[in-house]
Amino acid sequence: MISLADFSIGYDDKILLDKISTVFNDGSLTALIGRNGAGKSTLLRAICGLNPDYSGNIYIDGKNLRDLSSANLSRLLAFVHTKRPHISNMTCRNIVSLGRTPYTNWIGQLSETDNNLIDEALNYVGMLSFSNRKIDSLSDGEAQRIMVARAIAQDTPVIVLDEPTSFLDLPTRFELGEILKDLAHQKNKTILFSTHELDIALEMSDYIALINDGKLYNLPVNEMKKSGLIQSLFKSSATYISHLLDS
C-alpha cells in the first residue's frame, strides 16, 4: 500500500500538488493521468525516494519513506523507468537477476531461491525462452516485459511504473496492461503507473488517479467516469473522451 498524507511538492515557485492525502490499495492497479507538466513523474519520483523535496509524508507498506534506507526501500518498492535499457552484452536473465540485488550477499551471489524467483518472473511475463537473448536484440514490447520481470523478481509489495506503455503498439500496450492487472490481483501487489493512454487506463485499471490544478482525485474507474473530472481535464478532446467513457 502507498499512502500520501498532507503531501505537497513543486519546484521554484510552482506548486504541482498541494496537500494531497490518498491511499493506493493492495491488490489494485491504479493509472495516474494528467496533462504534461501536471506532476505525474514528479509524484512517482517522490514515492520512489528519488525526490525528497516534498512536504507531508509518504508511507510505503505502512512505513514512512523518510525513515527508510535505500536498502530497506528496495525490499518494499520496485520502480520501472520509461526508457528501455541499452546495455551491451547483457542477457535478459542478467537484467532480471538485478531484481534480486537487495537480497544477495556482498558479492551478488544468487542462491537457488533467487534463481527460482528469476525463472518464475520470466515465465510470468512470457519471456522464459528469451533468458539468454541479449536485451539489445529485443523489440520495445519484449524489453518492457523484461523490465517488468525484473520488478517481479525484486519481490516487493509495491511496483511503480513511469509510462510503461510508451512507444509500444496498441496490442502490446493491452498485453502489458493485462500482465500488470493480473499481477496486482493474483499477487496482491500495489501497482501504480503513469500513462498518457486514456483507453488503457480506463480498460485495464481498478482506479484512476487524476492530477489537475494541484489536486489529485483517486477514484474507482466507474466513479471516475461519472465524476466529470476526465471531461474537465480533456475539454479540447470532448468527442473522443465521450466515446471512451461511453464504451
C-alpha positions in Angstrom: 0.0 0.0 0.0 1.1 3.6 -0.7 -0.3 6.4 1.4 0.1 10.1 0.9 -0.6 12.3 4.0 -0.8 16.1 3.5 1.6 15.7 0.6 2.8 18.8 -1.4 5.5 19.1 -4.0 6.7 21.5 -6.7 9.7 23.4 -7.9 10.8 27.0 -7.8 7.6 28.9 -7.1 5.3 26.4 -8.8 3.2 24.0 -6.7 2.4 20.8 -8.6 0.5 19.0 -5.9 -0.9 20.7 -2.8 -1.8 19.0 0.5 -2.8 15.6 -1.0 -4.0 12.8 1.2 -4.9 9.5 -0.5 -4.2 5.7 -0.5 -3.3 3.3 -3.3 -4.5 0.0 -2.1 -3.0 -3.5 -2.0 -4.3 -5.8 -4.8 -5.1 -2.9 -7.1 -3.9 -1.4 -10.4 -4.0 2.4 -10.4 -3.4 4.5 -13.5 -2.1 8.0 -12.9 -3.2 10.5 -15.6 -2.9 14.2 -16.2 -1.6 16.7 -18.7 2.1 17.2 -19.4 3.7 19.1 -16.6 0.9 18.3 -14.1 3.3 16.4 -11.8 2.9 12.7 -12.7 6.6 11.9 -12.9 7.4 14.2 -10.0 4.9 12.4 -7.8 6.3 9.0 -8.9 9.9 10.0 -8.3 9.0 11.2 -4.8 7.2 7.9 -4.0 10.3 6.0 -5.2 12.6 8.0 -2.9 14.2 9.9 -5.8 12.9 13.4 -4.9 12.9 14.2 -1.1 11.9 17.8 -1.7 8.3 17.5 -0.6 6.3 18.3 2.5 3.9 16.0 4.3 4.5 12.2 4.4 4.7 9.2 2.1 4.1 5.7 3.6 5.2 2.6 1.8 3.6 -0.6 3.2 2.9 1.4 6.4 6.5 2.7 6.8 7.4 6.4 6.5 9.6 6.9 3.4 11.7 9.4 5.3 12.7 6.7 7.8 13.7 4.1 5.2 17.2 3.4 4.0 17.7 2.7 0.3 18.3 -0.9 1.1 15.1 -1.2 3.1 13.1 0.7 0.4 14.4 -1.6 -2.3 12.7 -4.5 -0.5 9.3 -2.7 -0.4 9.2 -0.9 -3.8 10.3 -1.7 -7.3 10.5 1.0 -10.0 10.2 0.6 -13.8 11.5 3.5 -15.8 10.0 4.8 -19.0 13.1 4.1 -21.2 14.4 0.7 -22.1 17.9 -0.2 -21.0 20.7 -0.1 -23.6 23.4 -2.3 -22.0 25.6 -4.2 -24.4 26.0 -7.9 -24.0 23.6 -8.2 -21.0 21.2 -11.1 -21.4 17.5 -10.9 -20.3 18.3 -13.2 -17.4 21.1 -10.8 -16.3 18.7 -7.9 -16.3 16.0 -9.8 -14.3 18.6 -11.1 -11.8 19.3 -7.4 -10.9 16.0 -7.5 -9.1 17.5 -9.9 -6.6 20.2 -7.4 -5.6 18.5 -6.3 -2.3 18.7 -9.9 -1.1 22.1 -11.2 -2.3 25.3 -11.3 -0.3 28.1 -8.7 -0.8 29.4 -10.4 -4.0 26.0 -10.7 -5.5 25.9 -14.5 -5.4 22.5 -15.9 -6.4 21.0 -18.6 -4.3 18.7 -21.4 -5.5 15.8 -19.4 -4.2 17.0 -16.4 -6.2 17.3 -18.4 -9.4 13.9 -19.9 -8.9 12.3 -16.4 -8.5 14.1 -15.2 -11.6 12.7 -18.1 -13.6 9.2 -17.5 -12.2 9.4 -13.8 -13.1 10.5 -14.5 -16.7 7.8 -17.1 -17.0 5.1 -14.8 -15.6 5.7 -12.3 -18.4 6.0 -15.0 -21.0 9.8 -14.4 -21.6 11.4 -17.5 -20.1 12.5 -18.8 -23.5 14.3 -15.4 -24.0 16.5 -15.9 -21.0 19.8 -16.0 -22.9 18.9 -13.4 -25.5 20.7 -10.1 -25.4 18.5 -7.2 -24.2 19.5 -5.1 -27.2 18.1 -7.7 -29.6 14.5 -7.3 -28.3 11.6 -5.3 -29.5 10.4 -2.4 -27.3 7.5 -4.6 -26.1 9.8 -7.5 -25.3 12.2 -5.3 -23.5 9.5 -3.8 -21.4 8.3 -7.3 -20.3 11.9 -8.0 -19.2 11.9 -4.8 -17.1 8.6 -5.8 -15.5 10.1 -9.3 -14.8 13.0 -7.6 -13.0 10.5 -5.8 -10.8 8.6 -9.0 -10.2 11.9 -10.8 -9.2 12.5 -8.0 -6.7 9.6 -9.4 -4.8 8.2 -6.2 -3.4 4.7 -5.4 -2.3 4.7 -2.2 -4.3 5.6 -1.7 -8.0 5.7 1.8 -9.6 6.0 2.3 -13.4 6.5 5.6 -15.2 4.7 5.4 -18.6 5.3 1.7 -19.2 3.2 1.6 -22.4 5.0 4.5 -24.1 6.5 3.6 -27.5 4.5 0.3 -27.7 2.0 -0.6 -30.4 -1.7 -1.0 -29.3 -1.8 -4.8 -28.9 1.4 -4.8 -26.8 0.0 -2.0 -24.6 -3.0 -4.0 -23.8 -0.9 -7.2 -23.2 1.3 -5.3 -20.8 -1.8 -3.9 -19.1 -3.2 -7.4 -18.6 0.1 -8.6 -17.1 0.0 -5.7 -14.6 -3.6 -6.2 -13.7 -3.1 -9.9 -13.2 0.0 -9.2 -11.1 -2.0 -6.8 -8.8 -4.9 -9.1 -8.4 -3.2 -12.5 -8.2 -0.1 -11.4 -6.2 -1.9 -8.8 -4.1 0.5 -6.0 -5.1 0.0 -2.3 -5.1 0.8 -1.2 -8.7 0.8 2.4 -9.7 1.6 3.5 -13.3 1.5 6.8 -15.1 0.2 6.9 -18.6 -1.0 9.2 -21.5 -3.1 6.4 -22.9 -6.6 7.0 -21.5 -8.0 4.0 -23.2 -5.5 1.7 -21.4 -6.2 3.5 -18.1 -10.0 3.1 -18.4 -9.9 -0.5 -19.7 -7.2 -2.1 -17.5 -7.2 -0.2 -14.2 -9.1 -0.6 -11.0 -8.6 3.1 -10.0 -7.8 6.3 -11.8 -5.7 8.9 -10.1 -6.2 12.2 -11.9 -4.0 15.3 -11.4 -5.5 18.6 -12.2 -4.7 22.1 -10.9 -2.6 20.9 -8.0 -5.2 18.4 -6.8 -5.2 14.6 -7.1 -8.5 12.7 -7.4 -8.2 9.0 -6.8 -11.4 7.1 -7.6 -12.5 3.6 -8.9 -12.8 3.6 -12.7 -16.6 3.6 -12.8 -16.8 6.5 -10.4 -14.2 8.5 -12.2 -16.1 8.1 -15.5 -19.2 9.6 -13.9 -17.4 12.3 -12.0 -16.9 14.7 -14.9 -13.2 15.1 -13.9 -11.9 13.5 -17.1 -14.1 15.6 -19.3 -12.9 18.7 -17.5 -9.3 17.8 -17.9 -9.5 17.0 -21.6 -12.0 19.6 -22.8 -10.2 20.0 -26.1 -10.9 16.3 -27.0 -14.5 16.2 -25.9 -15.8 13.9 -28.7 -13.0 11.4 -28.3 -13.4 11.4 -24.5 -17.1 10.9 -24.6 -16.6 7.9 -26.9 -14.1 6.4 -24.4 -16.3 7.0 -21.4 -19.4 5.6 -23.1 -17.7 2.4 -24.3 
